[in-house]
Amino acid sequence: MNLREKILSIKLKQEVVIIPEWGDVEVTVRELSAGELEQVNKVYKDQGPVASQAQALVFAVLDEDGTQVFKQEDAELLVDASNVAVNTLYMKATELSGIELKKIKDSQATSEPTTG
């Protein structure tokens, strides 16, 4: 196997998460691909943070067979789901994707213009 084939065959990281707010359901959460993250960021820019979290869950939440649980049209419904459940799954997806939300928030805070 050459380097290209090796790199392209690597699977995205996954982890099982139990969601008490949804009746102790077990779901698999996987990291976002680069293309998916770009789409999530576009939703964030166009529709805000809650919609972008819902979009991330459409991509990242899998059933026991590895199939996406949610369809694209479910993103609107996830906005009204338990905040604790959505946030738990979103945080796991971003963690698996190598996104450090605290560093992003800190960098945004330091780059905001000051008055005075």
N, C-alpha and C positions, 0 to 999 in steps of 0.2 A: 504494500500500500504506500503510495507516495504521499508527500506532505499535504498536498491539496485535498486528496481523498480523506486523509486522516482528520484534518481540520473540519471538513464539511460533514463528516460522519458523527461528530461529537453531539450528543443529545443535550438538550437544555436541562438544567438542574430542576429537580422536583422535590417536594416535601409534602407529607400528609399533615393536614391540619384538622382539628376537631372544633366545630363551631357550636357551642352550647346554645346560642341564641336561635339556632335553626334546629333544635332538638337533638343536639350532640351528633349531628351529621359529620361524617368524615369525607373530606374532599382532598384532592391532590392540587397543590398550587405549584405552578412552574414559573421559571424565570421568563421574562419577556424577551422576545427577539429584538434585534435592532430596529427592524421595520415596524414591529408592534409598538415599541417605545416611541418611535417617531409619530405614530398615529395617536397615541395617548397624549403626547405633548401638544399635538394639534388640537385635540379636543379640549385640553386645558386652556389653551390660548383662546379658542373660539367660544367655549361654554363654561369654563371654570373648573375648579378643583373637584367638586363632587362628581360631575359628569365624567371627568378624566379617570377618577377612581373606578367608576362603574365600567368604563371602557376597558380598563386594565383587567377587571375581573372577567369580562367576556373572553379575553384572550387567555388568562392564566388559570382559571378554575377548570379542573378536569375531573371526570368520573373515574371509577376503578379500571375502566378499559382504556383510559388515556384520551377520551373524547371530550371536547369542550362541552361543559354543562350548559352554558348560556349561549344564546344566539344574539346576533347583533341587535335585534329589536328589543332584547331584554335589558339593554343598557338603560333605557328610560325607566324601566320598572325597578332596577337595582338602586336607582337614586332614592327611591322611597323605602328601601329595605333597611333592616337594623343597621344603624351607624356603627355599632360595635362590631358586628359581623363583617360588614364591608371594610371597615378600617383594619380589622385583624387580617383579612385576606390580602388587602392592598399592601399592608406593611410587609407581609411575608413575600409577596411577589416582588416588591422593590428590593427587599433584602437579598433574595435569590438573584436578582438582576444586577446586583452590585451598586445599587443607588443608595447613597447615604443622605437621607432627607435632612438630617440636622446640618450637615455641611452645606447643602443647597440653601436652606433657610438662613444660615449664618452668612453666606456669601451675598444673598439678596439683601439682608439687613445692612451689611456694611457698604453695599453699593447704592443704597437709596440716598437721594440728595437731602442735604440738611438745610434748614433755614436758620436765619439768625444773623 
